[in-house]
């Protein structure tokens, strides 16, 4: 493998892609990733999954706060610019990096910068394509290998790989499946670029949607919505940012980890608890009934509903 690949990414989604590129035999002289962040109960600084993988492979790591030469951290950007100019990479692969790439970065590699995007572009451009696809009820999603430009996920498509969204997919499990698919897709794309080349196809102007960043304010379930939509929201937001609701008799909201929409009508006020049993807690919605199957009290563990109701009774 002759291509020199600079890699830019941060979370586990990107880590799998980096490891696949290394396993395929490509030379990666530099990795860019986000600065270490505090996490855990002790709020200790922890390296990103991509940094951990790079260090284990003996690859130099750069963690600039910004790549803008005219921004708040120009020294960071200038240092990375010097490194890249010295390396003269053939291509930069980007996956969930978290920093905007200014034009000087896009122009520096011989083959430009390519992005591993977790949707079928132009649908779900933006920050949270995996969760938004489930939430919207999409039948399929996938990976788009995209030639990056100055826009928000607007570049030409180099390769598209589809994946069916099943009724069992959560945000977490679909993320894992797409991470595996993305790792395979980028290696395949690099092989093609190195041999026969890849045709760049402009994105269609129709069907553009934006996957806005997930907000904690979206977590609270709105029972005025249909049960089918609420069930999808529970799946989409599992594990992050998770869905919450307030049950009668409890002072703090509980997290809802699993729920299903029942095919039965209800004329009760949305949010009314209709029935409680070991099979589930049935709640009226704007259309239909939502059955809660797995919940978690504040400060406790996730519990199947049969266990949860042993410590909670619906007030009269």
C-alpha positions in Angstrom: 0.0 0.0 0.0 1.7 3.2 -1.1 -0.8 5.9 0.0 0.3 8.0 2.9 -2.9 8.5 5.0 -3.3 11.2 7.6 -6.3 10.3 9.9 -8.6 12.6 11.8 -11.2 11.3 14.2 -12.1 11.0 17.8 -14.7 8.5 19.1 -15.0 4.7 18.8 -16.7 5.0 15.4 -13.5 6.5 14.0 -11.2 4.2 16.0 -12.5 1.1 14.1 -11.8 2.9 10.8 -8.2 3.8 11.8 -7.5 0.2 12.9 -8.9 -1.1 9.6 -6.7 1.3 7.6 -3.6 0.1 9.6 -4.6 -3.6 9.3 -4.9 -3.1 5.5 -1.2 -2.0 5.4 -1.5 1.7 4.8 1.1 4.1 6.2 -0.4 6.6 8.7 2.3 9.1 9.7 0.0 11.3 11.8 -3.3 11.2 13.6 -5.4 14.2 14.5 -7.9 13.9 17.4 -9.7 16.1 19.9 -7.9 17.1 23.1 -8.2 14.9 26.1 -11.5 15.5 28.0 -12.4 15.0 31.6 -14.8 12.0 32.1 -15.8 9.5 34.8 -16.6 10.1 38.4 -13.1 11.5 39.1 -13.4 13.7 35.9 -9.8 12.8 35.0 -8.5 13.7 31.6 -8.9 10.8 29.3 -7.6 10.3 25.7 -10.1 9.7 22.9 -10.4 6.1 21.5 -8.6 7.2 18.4 -5.7 8.6 20.4 -5.4 5.4 22.3 -5.4 3.3 19.1 -2.8 5.7 17.5 -0.5 5.5 20.5 -0.7 1.7 20.7 0.4 1.7 17.0 3.2 4.1 17.7 1.7 6.9 15.5 2.4 10.6 16.4 -0.8 12.4 17.6 -1.7 16.0 17.2 -4.6 17.5 19.3 -5.2 21.1 18.2 -8.0 23.1 19.7 -8.6 24.6 16.2 -7.2 24.3 12.7 -8.0 27.9 11.7 -4.9 29.9 11.1 -6.8 33.1 11.9 -8.8 31.7 14.8 -8.4 31.8 18.6 -5.6 29.2 18.5 -3.5 30.0 15.5 -0.4 28.5 17.0 -2.1 25.1 17.2 -3.1 25.3 13.5 0.3 26.5 12.4 2.0 23.6 14.2 -0.3 21.1 12.4 0.3 22.9 9.1 4.0 22.4 9.5 3.6 18.7 10.3 1.3 18.1 7.3 3.6 20.1 4.9 6.5 18.0 6.1 4.6 14.7 5.6 3.0 15.6 2.3 0.1 13.1 2.7 -1.7 11.7 -0.3 -5.0 11.8 1.5 -6.7 12.7 4.8 -9.4 10.4 6.1 -11.9 12.1 8.4 -14.4 10.3 10.7 -16.3 12.0 13.5 -13.4 14.3 14.1 -15.3 17.2 15.7 -13.3 20.2 14.2 -14.2 22.1 11.0 -11.5 21.7 8.4 -10.6 25.0 6.8 -9.7 25.3 3.2 -6.0 25.0 3.7 -6.5 21.6 5.2 -8.8 20.5 2.4 -6.3 21.5 -0.2 -3.1 20.1 1.3 -3.4 16.4 0.6 -2.8 15.3 -3.0 -6.1 13.5 -3.1 -7.9 15.9 -0.8 -9.9 14.9 2.3 -12.5 12.2 2.4 -15.1 11.7 5.1 -16.8 8.5 6.5 -20.4 9.7 7.0 -23.0 7.5 8.7 -26.0 8.2 6.4 -27.1 7.9 2.8 -26.3 11.4 1.7 -27.9 13.9 1.1 -30.3 12.6 3.8 -29.1 13.4 7.3 -26.2 15.7 6.8 -24.9 16.9 10.1 -24.0 15.8 13.6 -26.5 13.0 14.6 -27.4 11.0 11.5 -27.6 7.6 13.3 -30.2 8.6 15.9 -32.2 10.8 13.5 -32.6 8.0 11.0 -34.1 5.7 13.7 -36.3 8.5 15.1 -37.7 9.3 11.7 -38.6 5.7 11.0 -36.2 5.2 8.0 -36.1 1.7 6.6 -32.4 1.9 5.7 -29.3 4.0 6.3 -25.6 3.4 5.5 -22.2 4.8 4.9 -21.2 7.5 2.4 -17.6 8.0 1.6 -17.6 11.6 0.6 -15.0 14.0 -0.9 -15.0 16.9 1.6 -15.5 20.5 0.6 -16.2 23.7 2.5 -19.9 22.9 3.1 -21.6 20.8 5.8 -21.5 17.3 4.3 -22.1 18.6 0.8 -19.2 17.1 -1.1 -19.3 14.6 -3.9 -20.0 11.0 -3.1 -17.2 8.5 -3.8 -18.9 5.3 -2.5 -22.3 4.4 -0.9 -23.0 1.3 1.2 -26.5 0.7 2.5 -27.6 -1.0 5.7 -31.2 -2.0 6.7 -32.5 -0.5 10.0 -34.2 -3.3 11.9 -36.9 -3.1 14.5 -34.3 -4.1 17.1 -31.8 -1.4 16.3 -31.0 1.1 19.0 -28.9 4.2 18.5 -26.0 2.2 20.1 -26.4 -1.0 18.1 -26.8 0.8 14.8 -23.8 2.9 15.6 -21.8 -0.3 16.1 -23.0 -1.8 12.8 -22.3 1.4 10.9 -18.8 1.7 12.5 -18.0 -1.8 11.2 -19.4 -0.9 7.8 -17.5 2.4 7.7 -14.3 0.7 8.5 -14.8 -1.8 5.6 -16.0 1.0 3.3 -13.0 3.3 3.8 -10.5 0.5 3.1 -12.3 -0.5 0.0 -12.4 3.2 -1.1 -8.6 3.6 -0.5 -7.9 0.4 -2.5 -9.9 1.8 -5.4 -8.3 5.2 -5.2 -4.9 3.6 -5.3 -5.7 1.4 -8.3 -8.6 2.2 -10.7 -9.8 5.4 -9.0 -13.3 6.3 -7.8 -15.8 8.4 -9.7 -17.0 11.5 -7.8 -20.8 11.8 -8.0 -22.5 15.1 -6.9 -25.1 14.7 -4.3 -28.7 15.1 -5.5 -30.4 18.4 -4.8 -33.6 16.6 -3.7 -34.0 14.8 -0.4 -31.6 16.9 1.7 -32.3 16.7 5.4 -30.2 17.8 8.4 -29.4 15.7 11.5 -29.2 18.3 14.2 -27.1 17.6 17.3 -28.9 15.7 20.0 -30.0 17.9 22.9 -30.8 16.8 26.4 -34.0 18.8 26.2 -35.3 16.2 23.7 -35.0 13.4 26.3 -38.4 13.9 28.0 -41.1 11.8 26.3 -44.0 13.9 24.9 -47.0 11.6 25.2 -49.0 13.8 22.9 -47.0 12.1 20.1 -48.1 8.8 18.7 -47.0 5.6 20.5 -45.1 4.4 17.4 -43.0 7.6 17.3 -42.3 7.4 21.0 -41.1 3.8 20.7 -38.7 4.9 17.9 -37.5 7.8 20.0 -36.7 5.4 22.9 -34.7 3.2 20.5 -32.9 6.1 18.9 -31.8 7.7 22.1 -30.6 4.5 23.6 -27.9 4.9 25.1 -27.4 8.7 24.5 -29.0 11.0 25.5 -31.7 8.5 26.7 -35.4 9.1 27.2 -37.0 10.1 30.4 -40.5 10.4 31.9 -42.1 11.1 35.3 -44.2 8.3 36.7 -47.0 9.0 39.3 -45.7 8.7 42.8 -42.1 9.2 42.0 -40.3 12.5 42.6 -37.6 12.1 40.0 -37.9 11.1 36.3 -37.0 7.6 35.3 -35.1 6.6 32.2 -37.0 4.5 29.6 -34.6 2.1 27.9 -37.1 -0.1 26.1 -40.7 0.3 25.0 -43.1 -0.9 22.3 -46.1 0.6 20.6 -49.3 -1.5 21.2 -51.8 -1.8 18.4 -54.8 -0.7 20.5 -56.7 2.5 20.7 -57.0 4.8 23.7 -59.2 7.7 24.6 -57.5 8.5 27.8 -55.5 11.7 28.4 -52.0 11.3 26.9 -49.6 10.4 29.7 -52.2 8.5 31.7 -51.0 5.1 33.1 -53.6 2.7 31.9 -52.3 -0.6 33.3 -49.4 -2.1 35.3 -48.3 -5.7 35.1 -45.2 -7.9 34.8 -45.7 -7.5 31.0 -45.3 -3.8 31.0 -46.6 -0.3 32.1 -49.1 0.9 29.6 -49.3 4.6 29.0 -51.8 6.5 26.8 -50.4 8.6 24.0 -51.7 10.9 21.4 -52.4 7.9 19.2 -52.3 4.4 20.7 -50.6 3.0 23.8 -46.9 2.8 24.7 -45.8 -0.2 26.8 -42.8 0.5 28.9 -40.5 -2.6 29.2 -37.3 -1.6 30.8 -36.7 1.4 33.1 -34.1 2.9 35.4 -34.7 5.0 38.6 -32.3 7.8 39.4 -29.2 6.2 41.2 -30.3 2.7 40.3 -29.6 0.1 37.6 -31.6 -0.6 34.5 -34.4 -3.1 35.3 -37.0 -5.1 33.4 -40.5 -3.9 34.1 -41.3 -7.0 36.2 -38.5 -6.1 38.6 -39.2 -2.3 38.4 -42.8 -2.6 39.5 -41.9 -4.5 42.7 -40.6 -1.2 44.1 -43.3 1.0 42.6 -47.0 1.0 42.8 -49.4 3.2 40.8 -51.1 5.6 43.3 -54.8 5.4 43.5 
